């Protein structure tokens, strides 16, 4: 009888610790979702800046084309900017799909049908994804600032001529 009671206690303890682990994973998941939401806000802001800079680049490119004496280096810089903006646009689309995939996991993650091992792996993947998203957004932000500065210099030099 003692063995049955002890076995029952062990099973109950394992079950409770499993529930505690599941609860902790759920809380970690919700923290990652909040971080992902913050990244999404930054991403959306970056898209607005990106689109504005694309428009400014087209406008500046047209102005420089209209000026006969435009130097070829300036045109090459603008073409480089346009290529970089196109790459950034593709990257921003990919990042958006990763961000959206995090929110699509919520119902599955919060259900009891996912194992603790799967939960842990999903959390690890989300952490890696969020770090990559943050790094890419910072890189794009830096590139946008560089393009803006270079284009401002081009604008000033074209106005002086």
C-alpha positions, 0 to 999 in steps of 0.5 A: 500500500505504501508503494502505491501511495508513494507512486501516486505522490510521485506521479502527482509531483511530476504532473504538477512540475510539468504544469509549472514548466508549461505555465513558465513556457506560456509566460515566456511565449507571451514575453516574446510576443510582446517583443515581437509586437515592439519589433513590428511597430519598429518595422512598420515605422521603418517601412514608412521611412523606407517608402519616403526615401524611395520617393525622394530618391526617384525625385532626386534622380529625375532632377539630376537627369534633367540637369545636363551637367550631372556628374556620372558619380552622382548618378551611380550613387543614386543607382546604388541607393535604388538597388539598396532600397529594393533589397531593403524592401525585400528584406522588410517583406521577409521580416514581416512574414516572420513577425506574422508567423509568431502571432499565428503560433499563439493558438497552437502554443497555448494549447495542450497539444504541444509537447514541452520539448516543442514549446522549448524549441519554438521559444528558442526559434522565436528568440533567434528570429527576434534577434535577427529581426532587430539586427536587420532593422538596425542595419536598415535604419543605418543604411537609410540614414546613410542614404539620406545623408548622401542624398542631402549632399547631392541635393546641395551640390546640385542646387549650387550648380 
